[in-house]
Amino acid sequence: MISTKPLPTTVVGSYPAVKKEGLRALLNPLAGAQETAVSDQIKAGVDIISDGQVGGDMISIIAGYLPGVKGQEITGKISPSQRPITLQGVKYALSRHPKVKGIVTGPSTIAHGLKVRTPLYRDRNEVILDIAEAMAAEAMALEKAGVTILQIDEPILSTGAADLHIAREAIETITSVVRTPTCMHVCGDLGSVIDDILTFPVDILDFEFANNPQNLELLSAKDLKGRKLGYGVVDSASTDIESVDSIQSRIEKGIEVFGTEPLLIDPDCGLRMHSRETAYKKLDHMVRAAANCRTEL
């Protein structure tokens, strides 16, 4: 079960990488940043946390470990990593908190962030389908570890650059091999893609509503078909720290349209580009706003 409380709070994923010094940091440069990210989410009161994705940007954090990829280039046939890529961080998060969101970058987003430098692939769509197989293996490892939600990040889908038919096939390759509730995060204005996005085989759809308020009106006319909605109420693109009241107002607008049952409350996107102080305050205010809404139900 995702949560027993209404309006559970979660994160889209990334958190500022606060690096520490000393011998331990030399042995494992990510350990300190990971501990900080997890501790801050717990302190803020987030119901479903992540490991903070402190290892780098969303493409390199995955692509750098895939056979067939060197740097920003595809040089050979892509296959699953010999060891799960994100599992160590997720296991640490699970050792600190009972509910953790496992996150993989979507096949289309990874493929469009890399250059194809091998004749083994005729086009980028073939790359996407092989990356999907690799991410399916990652998803199974995360499910076995005990994640509460498996999220697939596909920000590229709102831009018009991706083939949505191939993207859907790739997502199905991942979601068909797990029973854990699956979520797909798509950034941006959904106006030109929403009808296609709603056909993707996931349990939760996660969108921006703070920085893209027009998405609320757009979704209000659509049938979610019983699925849950990751409801972005904190503007991840802005350094401004919205007040509890302003975030609460956004949540209340979502409740008016969708009711409370489908909503998971989260930021629009990841927070890694912000300072630690800003990221923490954004999460703290979001959690308090959700709590205020619960008391008024």
BAFI-3210 file (N, C-alpha, C; in Angstrom, 3 decimals, decimal comma, padded with zeros to 6 digits):
// residues 297
n [1|2|3|4|5|6|7|8|9|10|11|12|13|14|15|16|17|18|19|20|21|22|23|24|25|26|27|28|29|30|31|32|33|34|35|36|37|38|39|40|41|42|43|44|45|46|47|48|49|50|51|52|53|54|55|56|57|58|59|60|61|62|63|64|65|66|67|68|69|70|71|72|73|74|75|76|77|78|79|80|81|82|83|84|85|86|87|88|89|90|91|92|93|94|95|96|97|98|99|100|101|102|103|104|105|106|107|108|109|110|111|112|113|114|115|116|117|118|119|120|121|122|123|124|125|126|127|128|129|130|131|132|133|134|135|136|137|138|139|140|141|142|143|144|145|146|147|148|149|150|151|152|153|154|155|156|157|158|159|160|161|162|163|164|165|166|167|168|169|170|171|172|173|174|175|176|177|178|179|180|181|182|183|184|185|186|187|188|189|190|191|192|193|194|195|196|197|198|199|200|201|202|203|204|205|206|207|208|209|210|211|212|213|214|215|216|217|218|219|220|221|222|223|224|225|226|227|228|229|230|231|232|233|234|235|236|237|238|239|240|241|242|243|244|245|246|247|248|249|250|251|252|253|254|255|256|257|258|259|260|261|262|263|264|265|266|267|268|269|270|271|272|273|274|275|276|277|278|279|280|281|282|283|284|285|286|287|288|289|290|291|292|293|294|295|296|297]
n.u [000,838|000,515|000,054|-001,577|-002,724|-004,557|-003,585|-000,701|002,744|005,507|008,538|009,948|012,435|015,451|017,969|019,910|023,409|025,245|028,379|030,777|033,781|036,948|038,364|036,470|034,821|036,559|036,806|034,193|032,649|029,970|028,578|028,217|026,659|024,414|023,465|022,814|020,779|018,771|018,342|017,425|014,995|013,536|013,523|012,009|009,592|008,578|006,551|007,028|010,108|013,143|016,369|017,780|019,235|021,976|024,195|024,622|023,521|020,291|020,601|023,353|023,651|022,528|023,150|025,926|026,630|025,808|026,508|027,862|027,685|029,695|030,775|029,101|028,231|026,905|028,414|028,335|026,350|023,652|023,133|021,763|023,106|025,701|025,471|022,909|022,158|021,154|020,647|022,169|021,962|019,196|018,804|020,135|018,450|016,122|016,958|016,705|014,136|010,719|009,256|010,093|010,808|011,771|013,793|014,150|015,692|013,894|013,732|013,456|014,242|016,907|018,016|017,730|019,514|021,990|024,613|024,541|026,963|027,554|027,187|025,513|022,985|020,147|018,511|017,401|015,212|015,565|017,602|016,247|014,520|016,302|017,467|015,250|014,977|017,204|016,494|014,274|015,427|016,696|014,463|013,280|015,169|014,950|012,317|012,547|014,089|012,269|010,900|008,397|007,148|007,785|009,363|009,481|011,334|010,484|011,006|011,387|009,147|007,218|008,177|007,981|009,980|010,287|009,321|006,211|004,831|006,834|007,966|005,933|005,857|008,357|008,069|006,126|007,600|009,110|007,220|005,724|007,081|007,054|005,292|005,038|003,616|003,683|005,059|005,032|006,922|006,490|007,668|006,776|004,585|001,682|-000,043|000,091|000,502|-001,007|-003,177|-001,938|-000,107|-001,810|-002,412|-000,345|000,994|000,915|000,629|000,537|000,512|002,698|002,922|003,762|002,306|002,576|004,514|003,408|000,498|-001,598|-001,854|-003,585|-006,207|-006,254|-006,045|-008,342|-010,390|-010,036|-010,069|-008,755|-008,919|-009,011|-006,434|-003,668|-002,417|000,505|000,977|002,275|003,177|005,019|007,214|009,814|011,582|012,074|013,887|012,604|011,022|008,083|005,286|003,694|000,965|000,483|001,184|-000,625|-002,971|-002,698|-002,862|-005,469|-006,896|-006,382|-007,684|-010,316|-010,741|-009,973|-010,537|-009,457|-008,460|-006,930|-004,554|-001,068|001,188|003,719|006,887|007,232|009,335|012,669|014,994|017,683|019,240|019,109|020,125|020,963|019,563|017,403|016,113|015,387|013,620|011,574|010,523|009,773|007,782|005,947|005,156|003,983|001,870|000,338|-000,387|-002,003|-004,145|-005,130|-006,189|-008,400|-010,129]
n.v [-001,190|002,221|004,452|005,028|007,347|010,301|012,453|011,897|012,801|013,197|013,002|014,136|013,306|014,098|015,722|018,377|017,797|017,525|017,595|015,987|016,197|014,548|011,289|009,235|010,355|010,385|007,687|006,987|009,098|009,810|009,081|010,836|012,896|011,482|010,625|013,123|013,998|012,044|012,279|014,935|014,818|013,085|014,563|016,752|015,553|014,086|011,663|009,556|008,939|009,591|008,344|010,563|010,890|011,694|011,289|012,535|014,120|013,315|011,724|010,908|009,576|007,146|006,267|006,182|003,748|001,785|-000,937|-000,452|002,242|005,118|007,788|010,460|009,107|006,520|003,610|000,943|-002,086|-001,681|-002,992|-004,572|-003,400|-005,105|-005,072|-003,841|-000,412|001,726|000,598|000,500|003,063|003,174|001,056|002,081|004,268|002,861|001,661|003,688|004,646|003,638|003,850|004,218|005,698|004,222|005,127|005,421|006,654|007,455|005,486|006,903|009,514|009,112|008,113|010,282|012,006|011,201|010,614|008,744|006,605|004,330|001,778|-000,230|000,437|001,427|003,584|006,023|005,013|002,267|002,204|003,171|001,046|-000,963|000,246|000,256|-002,453|-002,721|-000,993|-002,331|-004,516|-003,152|-002,151|-004,494|-005,225|-003,128|-003,463|-005,918|-005,116|-003,703|-001,261|001,325|002,705|002,656|004,847|006,288|008,483|010,703|013,329|014,238|013,721|015,723|017,544|017,176|015,995|013,265|010,006|009,086|006,694|004,711|005,386|004,683|001,914|001,283|002,037|000,199|-002,139|-001,946|-001,616|-003,920|-005,978|-005,791|-005,705|-003,762|-000,559|001,650|004,700|007,487|010,270|013,360|016,363|019,875|021,660|020,041|020,172|019,420|016,714|015,238|013,421|011,198|010,564|009,728|007,163|005,563|002,698|002,914|003,225|005,600|008,979|011,641|015,071|018,554|021,238|023,603|025,332|025,094|025,883|025,644|023,006|021,946|022,743|021,484|018,730|018,477|017,959|015,415|011,798|009,978|007,321|005,857|005,983|007,183|010,497|012,227|015,201|018,112|020,733|022,558|024,923|023,881|025,087|027,617|029,752|030,924|030,544|029,223|030,212|028,463|028,838|029,531|027,181|025,468|026,522|025,759|022,979|022,743|023,563|021,429|019,406|020,237|019,651|016,926|015,526|014,022|011,401|010,451|011,924|012,457|014,375|016,474|018,085|020,021|019,010|017,584|018,708|019,249|021,348|023,453|025,251|023,538|024,592|025,957|023,848|022,185|023,866|024,207|021,592|021,288|023,282|022,327|019,869|020,786|022,281|020,262|018,841|020,737|020,808|018,235|018,377|019,881|018,335]
n.w [000,000|-000,856|000,871|004,021|004,780|003,817|001,094|000,902|001,193|-001,042|-002,997|-006,101|-006,682|-006,915|-004,836|-003,398|-003,678|-001,016|-000,252|001,846|003,877|004,622|005,538|005,198|003,272|001,142|000,604|-000,056|-001,899|-002,219|000,014|002,257|001,116|000,431|002,912|004,029|002,270|002,656|005,436|005,603|004,199|005,825|008,221|007,382|007,205|005,079|003,529|001,682|000,706|-001,257|-002,391|-002,862|-005,187|-005,628|-007,167|-009,613|-012,712|-014,187|-016,452|-016,724|-014,310|-014,676|-017,348|-017,403|-016,353|-018,025|-020,114|-023,322|-023,455|-023,433|-021,735|-023,094|-025,261|-027,376|-027,980|-028,467|-028,345|-026,189|-022,989|-019,991|-016,856|-015,085|-012,373|-010,212|-010,635|-009,055|-006,644|-004,240|-003,037|-002,652|-000,866|001,350|001,937|002,588|004,906|006,652|006,537|006,187|003,810|000,536|-002,556|-005,485|-008,244|-011,726|-014,678|-017,601|-020,643|-023,128|-022,470|-021,633|-024,042|-025,801|-024,726|-025,401|-027,843|-030,830|-031,796|-033,252|-035,730|-035,035|-034,322|-036,065|-035,732|-033,254|-031,941|-031,751|-029,917|-027,670|-027,039|-026,279|-024,040|-022,453|-021,786|-020,162|-018,074|-017,136|-015,870|-013,801|-012,491|-011,476|-009,578|-007,757|-006,928|-005,621|-003,489|-002,000|-002,523|-002,263|-004,303|-007,786|-009,788|-013,036|-014,844|-017,315|-018,687|-021,283|-022,778|-022,986|-024,748|-027,466|-028,860|-028,696|-029,875|-029,204|-029,388|-029,423|-026,982|-025,233|-025,610|-024,583|-021,883|-021,116|-021,286|-018,995|-016,853|-017,029|-015,833|-013,116|-009,948|-008,103|-007,414|-010,149|-011,422|-013,603|-014,344|-015,847|-017,037|-017,526|-019,903|-020,701|-022,805|-025,600|-025,550|-023,766|-024,212|-025,361|-023,309|-021,296|-022,047|-021,284|-019,620|-016,522|-012,928|-011,551|-012,435|-012,764|-012,559|-013,326|-011,597|-010,236|-011,513|-013,978|-014,161|-015,941|-016,487|-014,625|-015,341|-017,808|-017,105|-015,661|-017,352|-018,138|-017,968|-015,443|-015,062|-012,663|-011,735|-009,703|-008,930|-009,111|-007,705|-008,423|-006,380|-005,609|-006,877|-008,617|-010,314|-009,475|-007,238|-005,203|-002,056|-001,539|000,448|003,188|003,094|000,380|-000,939|000,231|-000,829|-003,517|-003,239|-002,326|-004,567|-006,250|-004,840|-005,128|-007,804|-008,209|-005,886|-002,754|-002,729|-005,058|-004,942|-004,633|-002,955|-004,087|-005,053|-008,138|-009,665|-009,486|-006,898|-007,012|-008,064|-006,366|-003,349|-000,299|001,895|000,686|-000,687|001,453|002,912|001,047|000,943|003,625|003,926|002,072|003,231|005,599|004,549|003,335|005,617|006,897|005,106|005,470|008,053|007,640|006,248]
ca.u [000,000|001,312|-000,085|-002,881|-003,229|-004,862|-002,605|000,672|003,768|006,656|009,463|010,163|013,648|016,795|018,202|021,276|024,488|026,061|029,535|031,500|035,220|037,505|038,754|035,277|034,365|037,466|036,496|032,866|032,305|028,534|027,948|027,789|025,569|023,237|022,976|022,186|019,530|017,780|018,035|016,624|013,634|012,897|013,308|010,913|008,355|008,111|006,036|007,704|011,343|014,031|017,753|018,352|019,868|023,083|025,338|024,798|022,288|019,419|021,046|024,645|023,538|022,148|023,834|027,340|026,836|025,246|027,391|027,518|027,718|030,927|030,559|027,827|028,094|026,571|029,490|028,090|024,989|023,312|022,582|021,641|024,317|025,932|024,978|021,914|022,819|020,646|020,222|022,878|021,348|017,839|018,909|020,448|017,225|015,214|017,456|016,378|012,734|009,993|008,671|011,082|010,517|012,890|013,670|015,013|015,463|013,175|014,512|013,451|015,037|018,316|018,434|017,832|020,622|023,237|024,886|024,713|028,245|027,777|026,252|024,673|021,622|019,704|017,923|017,329|014,138|016,143|018,338|015,263|013,991|017,346|017,574|014,082|015,306|018,141|015,754|013,404|016,255|016,875|013,174|013,087|016,061|014,375|011,136|013,012|014,594|011,118|010,445|006,953|006,776|008,844|009,125|010,237|011,390|010,488|010,732|011,465|007,892|006,395|008,890|007,730|011,166|010,259|008,265|005,403|004,478|007,998|008,107|004,940|006,324|009,486|007,541|005,448|008,662|009,517|006,128|005,143|007,865|006,972|003,972|005,086|002,979|004,602|004,761|005,807|007,015|006,690|007,704|006,372|003,224|001,215|-001,116|000,180|000,806|-001,715|-003,987|-001,024|000,453|-002,826|-002,484|000,828|000,607|001,471|-000,393|000,560|001,043|003,249|003,056|003,950|001,123|002,963|005,115|002,541|-000,860|-002,551|-002,036|-004,725|-007,405|-006,145|-006,345|-009,690|-011,317|-009,592|-010,377|-007,536|-009,230|-008,707|-005,021|-003,283|-001,793|001,549|000,474|003,355|002,666|006,158|007,906|011,213|012,400|012,270|014,597|011,689|010,444|006,670|004,761|002,807|-000,383|000,378|001,201|-001,921|-003,970|-002,554|-003,397|-006,928|-007,412|-006,330|-008,744|-011,578|-010,860|-009,760|-010,773|-008,210|-008,002|-005,876|-003,434|000,194|001,679|005,168|007,347|007,088|010,442|013,731|015,471|019,151|019,904|018,973|020,940|020,345|018,605|016,195|015,439|014,759|012,468|010,501|009,897|009,147|006,550|005,019|004,630|003,084|000,665|-000,465|-000,948|-003,105|-005,281|-005,713|-006,969|-009,627|-010,983]
ca.v [000,000|003,429|005,192|004,910|008,686|011,095|013,447|011,577|013,629|012,484|013,838|013,643|012,504|014,576|016,644|018,913|016,913|018,222|016,726|016,130|016,017|013,544|009,997|008,502|010,959|009,951|006,293|006,962|010,513|010,037|008,638|011,971|013,588|010,610|010,710|014,432|014,021|011,196|012,865|016,145|014,434|012,539|015,682|017,564|014,818|013,513|010,314|008,607|009,649|008,969|008,321|011,874|010,920|012,636|010,876|013,307|014,447|012,161|010,859|010,287|008,728|005,825|005,897|005,932|002,374|000,845|-001,436|000,110|003,701|005,718|009,221|010,888|008,452|005,104|003,054|-000,480|-002,501|-001,424|-004,135|-004,256|-003,367|-006,368|-004,865|-002,757|000,890|002,609|-000,216|000,812|004,240|002,827|000,234|002,970|005,003|001,915|001,389|004,852|005,043|002,469|004,050|004,820|005,675|003,882|005,984|005,206|007,594|006,791|005,130|007,958|010,636|008,721|007,985|011,600|012,733|010,590|010,589|007,392|006,525|002,955|001,322|-001,305|000,952|002,155|004,857|006,210|004,194|000,970|002,470|003,301|-000,267|-001,683|000,875|-000,198|-003,776|-002,492|-000,398|-003,372|-005,266|-002,269|-002,092|-005,731|-005,182|-002,180|-004,106|-006,933|-004,413|-003,310|000,118|001,540|003,153|002,692|006,002|006,392|009,900|010,926|014,739|014,486|013,418|016,913|018,476|016,901|015,389|011,801|009,217|008,660|005,275|003,953|005,670|003,880|000,525|001,177|002,072|-001,076|-003,128|-001,823|-001,806|-005,264|-006,983|-005,547|-005,535|-002,535|000,555|002,371|006,111|008,157|011,717|014,143|017,799|020,824|021,871|018,763|020,441|018,734|015,283|014,605|012,269|010,060|010,226|009,017|005,757|004,825|001,705|003,157|003,376|006,983|009,972|012,722|016,239|019,881|022,093|024,905|026,123|024,963|025,784|025,285|021,550|021,612|022,855|020,442|017,416|018,460|017,462|014,083|010,665|009,307|005,883|005,251|006,096|008,250|011,641|012,975|016,557|019,039|021,971|023,415|025,277|023,461|025,923|028,920|029,756|031,442|029,546|029,558|030,110|027,330|029,207|029,472|025,771|024,926|026,958|024,902|021,658|022,851|023,603|020,055|018,652|020,637|019,011|015,477|014,901|013,730|010,012|010,157|012,862|012,392|015,752|016,526|019,227|019,863|018,227|017,414|019,933|019,194|022,576|024,463|025,080|022,631|025,348|026,208|022,573|021,724|024,712|023,890|020,346|021,544|024,035|021,428|018,902|021,499|022,631|019,039|018,545|021,680|020,357|017,030|018,752|020,533|017,382]
ca.w [000,000|-000,953|002,120|004,669|005,067|002,626|000,668|001,296|000,555|-001,583|-003,764|-007,462|-006,620|-006,609|-003,734|-003,519|-003,231|-000,020|-000,063|003,108|003,784|005,514|004,966|004,770|002,025|000,086|000,288|-000,684|-002,023|-002,219|001,261|003,054|000,423|000,519|004,290|004,194|001,497|003,332|006,737|005,427|003,820|007,027|009,147|006,854|007,389|003,816|003,760|000,792|000,373|-002,240|-001,900|-003,146|-006,518|-005,457|-007,973|-010,836|-013,421|-014,358|-017,541|-016,418|-013,125|-015,174|-018,589|-017,155|-015,901|-018,989|-021,169|-024,625|-023,350|-022,924|-021,620|-023,664|-026,559|-027,480|-028,801|-028,687|-028,013|-024,785|-022,258|-018,562|-016,045|-014,369|-011,017|-010,174|-010,608|-007,994|-005,511|-002,996|-002,437|-002,219|000,343|002,467|002,273|003,237|006,258|007,467|006,407|005,670|002,478|-000,359|-003,987|-006,359|-009,429|-012,880|-015,776|-018,677|-021,832|-024,154|-021,975|-021,713|-025,441|-026,424|-024,119|-025,847|-029,277|-031,336|-032,503|-033,670|-036,772|-034,508|-034,227|-037,259|-035,305|-031,811|-031,381|-031,388|-028,676|-026,599|-026,656|-025,540|-022,722|-021,689|-021,227|-019,061|-016,965|-016,589|-014,921|-012,650|-011,794|-010,721|-008,413|-006,809|-006,356|-004,674|-002,300|-001,193|-002,697|-002,202|-005,644|-008,789|-010,657|-014,275|-015,206|-018,768|-018,988|-022,721|-023,470|-023,200|-025,621|-028,878|-029,485|-028,594|-030,510|-028,064|-029,547|-028,950|-025,553|-024,520|-025,664|-023,661|-020,516|-020,868|-021,058|-017,587|-015,887|-017,147|-015,103|-011,671|-009,344|-007,326|-008,110|-011,020|-011,619|-014,656|-014,159|-017,067|-016,747|-018,547|-020,380|-021,254|-023,747|-026,889|-025,412|-022,662|-024,617|-025,516|-022,005|-020,516|-022,474|-020,820|-018,607|-015,188|-011,885|-011,071|-013,366|-011,957|-013,412|-012,747|-011,518|-009,686|-012,585|-015,146|-013,616|-016,992|-016,470|-013,781|-016,173|-018,832|-016,521|-015,092|-018,371|-018,542|-017,106|-014,966|-015,059|-011,379|-011,367|-008,797|-009,578|-008,431|-007,883|-008,119|-005,774|-005,276|-008,115|-008,530|-011,186|-008,833|-005,955|-004,185|-001,154|-001,410|001,802|003,460|002,639|-001,083|-001,318|000,669|-001,805|-004,695|-002,900|-002,239|-005,937|-006,731|-004,164|-005,755|-009,116|-008,208|-004,595|-002,043|-002,854|-006,031|-004,926|-003,908|-002,964|-004,270|-005,841|-009,584|-010,214|-008,510|-006,249|-006,891|-008,496|-005,321|-002,153|000,675|002,708|-000,109|-000,940|002,691|003,250|000,107|001,396|004,927|003,702|001,379|004,208|006,508|003,794|003,197|006,942|007,115|004,291|006,105|009,238|007,192|005,521]
c.u [000,878|001,258|-001,476|-003,493|-003,606|-003,746|-001,186|001,665|004,920|007,554|009,532|011,491|014,869|016,809|019,624|022,317|025,426|027,235|030,252|032,985|035,684|037,773|037,550|034,745|035,269|037,155|035,159|032,351|030,809|027,867|027,412|026,615|024,276|022,625|022,249|020,837|018,437|017,373|017,143|015,184|012,859|012,564|012,139|009,565|007,767|007,715|006,749|008,932|012,038|015,428|018,469|019,006|021,063|024,280|025,553|023,467|021,555|019,848|022,341|024,568|023,152|023,035|025,303|027,659|026,300|026,309|026,921|027,522|029,069|030,751|029,169|027,527|027,722|027,551|029,314|026,661|024,748|022,674|022,483|022,993|024,472|025,470|023,940|022,576|022,423|020,369|020,893|022,245|019,958|017,880|019,258|019,197|016,242|015,669|017,088|014,890|011,951|009,458|009,627|010,629|011,802|012,705|014,661|014,696|014,862|014,032|014,566|014,317|016,525|018,785|018,608|018,937|021,979|023,379|025,138|025,958|028,568|026,767|025,341|023,213|021,272|019,126|017,816|016,245|014,630|016,940|017,372|014,782|015,030|017,552|016,413|014,336|016,254|017,423|014,753|014,170|016,483|015,597|012,939|013,964|015,506|013,121|011,540|013,513|013,466|010,660|008,915|006,386|007,995|008,515|010,043|010,179|011,491|010,162|010,711|010,100|007,022|006,989|008,568|008,886|011,095|009,102|007,423|004,957|005,613|008,190|007,148|005,357|007,464|009,020|006,857|006,452|009,088|008,381|005,543|005,879|007,816|005,516|003,896|004,375|003,995|004,101|005,599|005,753|007,319|006,624|006,968|004,892|002,779|000,223|-001,088|000,330|-000,111|-002,517|-003,135|-000,494|-000,536|-002,988|-001,321|000,443|001,324|000,323|-000,536|001,148|001,465|003,567|003,334|002,627|001,455|003,508|004,287|001,089|-001,910|-002,781|-003,239|-006,024|-007,418|-006,562|-007,765|-010,712|-010,999|-009,974|-009,077|-007,708|-008,743|-007,262|-004,781|-002,522|-000,750|001,332|001,527|002,856|003,773|006,938|009,392|012,134|012,749|013,036|013,728|011,137|008,996|006,217|003,896|001,412|-000,531|000,387|-000,119|-003,018|-003,907|-003,133|-004,919|-007,569|-007,416|-007,425|-010,101|-011,816|-010,869|-010,235|-009,436|-007,616|-006,877|-004,568|-002,266|000,827|003,201|005,582|007,120|008,124|011,488|014,264|016,989|019,866|019,818|020,013|020,215|019,277|017,296|015,412|014,712|013,517|011,303|009,774|009,158|007,814|005,500|004,368|003,654|001,778|-000,247|-001,121|-002,120|-004,354|-005,944|-006,607|-008,319|-010,563|-012,182]
c.v [001,247|004,228|004,980|006,274|009,384|012,095|013,118|012,442|012,768|013,486|013,296|012,902|013,208|015,638|017,187|017,946|017,692|017,323|017,033|015,865|014,941|012,226|009,231|009,028|010,574|008,533|006,159|008,395|010,800|009,766|009,815|012,705|012,792|010,675|012,033|014,485|013,230|011,806|014,095|015,816|013,890|013,654|016,556|016,867|014,227|012,056|009,250|009,319|008,989|008,899|009,636|012,004|011,873|012,332|011,664|013,625|013,170|011,220|010,142|009,325|007,292|005,399|005,549|004,510|001,335|000,369|-000,923|001,625|004,129|007,228|009,585|010,194|006,988|004,497|001,568|-000,819|-002,312|-002,660|-003,780|-004,248|-004,695|-006,280|-003,741|-001,411|001,711|001,884|000,174|002,002|003,953|001,985|001,095|003,729|004,111|001,562|002,523|005,163|003,903|002,623|004,855|004,656|005,324|004,599|005,560|006,271|006,840|006,549|006,230|009,135|010,320|008,733|009,342|012,453|012,213|010,677|009,146|007,353|005,105|002,573|000,190|-000,869|001,766|003,516|004,878|005,344|002,803|001,088|002,481|001,940|-001,102|-001,075|000,426|-001,564|-003,633|-001,910|-001,380|-004,211|-004,455|-002,228|-003,334|-005,764|-004,249|-002,752|-005,136|-006,304|-003,921|-001,881|000,177|001,923|003,043|003,820|005,960|007,849|010,067|012,392|015,050|014,400|014,639|017,851|018,307|016,215|013,873|011,210|008,606|007,208|004,387|004,161|004,822|002,408|000,308|001,170|000,753|-002,199|-003,123|-002,205|-003,216|-006,311|-006,793|-005,439|-004,305|-001,421|001,379|003,790|006,624|009,663|012,382|015,621|018,593|020,917|020,618|018,932|019,632|017,229|014,536|013,378|011,030|009,609|009,406|007,558|004,927|003,914|001,885|003,379|004,813|007,856|011,185|013,922|017,505|020,630|023,470|025,805|026,079|024,808|025,421|023,777|021,138|021,677|021,759|019,082|017,335|017,894|016,031|013,027|009,961|007,796|005,193|005,362|007,246|009,329|012,250|014,441|017,564|020,379|022,926|023,659|024,961|024,341|027,267|028,773|030,333|030,302|029,936|029,378|028,863|027,624|029,093|028,030|025,109|025,297|026,104|023,507|021,692|022,912|022,203|019,199|018,976|019,889|017,492|014,775|014,591|012,370|009,814|010,900|012,416|013,762|015,759|017,819|018,960|018,902|018,058|018,747|020,054|020,481|023,695|024,257|024,110|023,357|025,569|024,924|022,092|022,542|024,468|022,621|020,549|022,267|023,165|020,459|019,583|021,893|021,418|018,678|019,468|021,249|019,118|017,401|019,362|019,576|016,985]
c.w [000,000|000,338|002,694|004,959|003,767|002,347|001,139|000,528|000,061|-002,304|-005,181|-007,524|-006,106|-005,508|-003,888|-002,950|-002,317|000,339|001,244|002,890|004,760|004,805|004,443|003,440|000,857|-000,349|-000,436|-000,783|-001,925|-000,875|002,084|002,441|000,518|001,920|004,534|003,501|002,196|004,661|006,609|005,047|005,028|008,008|008,698|006,994|006,122|004,038|002,937|000,237|-000,818|-001,636|-002,195|-004,504|-006,539|-006,355|-009,247|-011,480|-013,815|-015,484|-017,160|-015,244|-013,499|-016,334|-018,375|-016,736|-016,884|-019,974|-022,522|-024,633|-022,776|-022,916|-022,104|-024,990|-026,428|-028,473|-029,096|-028,323|-026,520|-024,175|-020,784|-017,864|-015,306|-012,930|-011,046|-009,912|-009,385|-006,683|-004,195|-002,281|-001,902|-000,951|001,553|002,900|003,014|004,645|007,221|007,502|005,749|004,254|001,602|-001,803|-004,743|-007,685|-010,503|-013,925|-016,947|-019,905|-022,886|-023,735|-022,027|-023,161|-026,111|-025,814|-024,555|-027,366|-029,712|-032,218|-032,936|-034,748|-036,285|-034,385|-035,467|-036,896|-033,785|-031,173|-030,995|-030,097|-027,495|-026,124|-025,923|-024,143|-021,843|-021,061|-020,048|-017,846|-016,358|-015,569|-013,651|-011,810|-010,944|-009,479|-007,342|-006,153|-005,307|-003,382|-001,414|-001,346|-002,689|-003,558|-006,539|-009,763|-011,867|-014,728|-016,714|-019,106|-020,479|-023,403|-023,726|-024,245|-027,099|-029,575|-029,554|-029,381|-029,388|-028,168|-029,029|-027,448|-024,736|-024,496|-024,668|-022,207|-020,168|-020,620|-019,594|-016,647|-015,923|-016,323|-013,594|-011,233|-008,458|-008,092|-008,894|-011,273|-012,788|-014,444|-015,493|-016,710|-017,816|-018,834|-021,133|-022,406|-025,023|-026,780|-024,456|-023,073|-024,814|-024,160|-021,176|-020,934|-021,939|-019,647|-017,272|-014,215|-011,409|-012,175|-012,561|-012,844|-012,604|-012,735|-010,939|-010,788|-013,868|-014,695|-014,659|-017,058|-015,629|-014,590|-017,234|-018,289|-015,991|-016,071|-018,801|-017,502|-016,717|-014,886|-013,784|-010,936|-010,397|-009,572|-008,663|-008,730|-007,442|-007,627|-005,341|-006,559|-007,989|-009,362|-010,547|-007,519|-004,840|-003,343|-000,905|000,041|001,950|002,916|001,129|-001,571|-000,934|-000,328|-003,065|-004,431|-002,894|-003,626|-006,554|-006,126|-004,779|-007,064|-009,014|-006,946|-003,946|-002,395|-003,868|-005,798|-004,056|-004,057|-003,075|-004,952|-007,331|-010,149|-009,112|-008,009|-006,232|-007,274|-007,450|-004,222|-001,222|001,473|001,952|-000,327|000,309|003,022|002,315|000,544|002,716|004,754|002,999|002,356|005,154|005,816|003,629|004,522|007,252|006,342|004,902|007,280|008,847|006,472|006,365]
res [m|i|s|t|k|p|l|p|t|t|v|v|g|s|y|p|a|v|k|k|e|g|l|r|a|l|l|n|p|l|a|g|a|q|e|t|a|v|s|d|q|i|k|a|g|v|d|i|i|s|d|g|q|v|g|g|d|m|i|s|i|i|a|g|y|l|p|g|v|k|g|q|e|i|t|g|k|i|s|p|s|q|r|p|i|t|l|q|g|v|k|y|a|l|s|r|h|p|k|v|k|g|i|v|t|g|p|s|t|i|a|h|g|l|k|v|r|t|p|l|y|r|d|r|n|e|v|i|l|d|i|a|e|a|m|a|a|e|a|m|a|l|e|k|a|g|v|t|i|l|q|i|d|e|p|i|l|s|t|g|a|a|d|l|h|i|a|r|e|a|i|e|t|i|t|s|v|v|r|t|p|t|c|m|h|v|c|g|d|l|g|s|v|i|d|d|i|l|t|f|p|v|d|i|l|d|f|e|f|a|n|n|p|q|n|l|e|l|l|s|a|k|d|l|k|g|r|k|l|g|y|g|v|v|d|s|a|s|t|d|i|e|s|v|d|s|i|q|s|r|i|e|k|g|i|e|v|f|g|t|e|p|l|l|i|d|p|d|c|g|l|r|m|h|s|r|e|t|a|y|k|k|l|d|h|m|v|r|a|a|a|n|c|r|t|e|l]
***
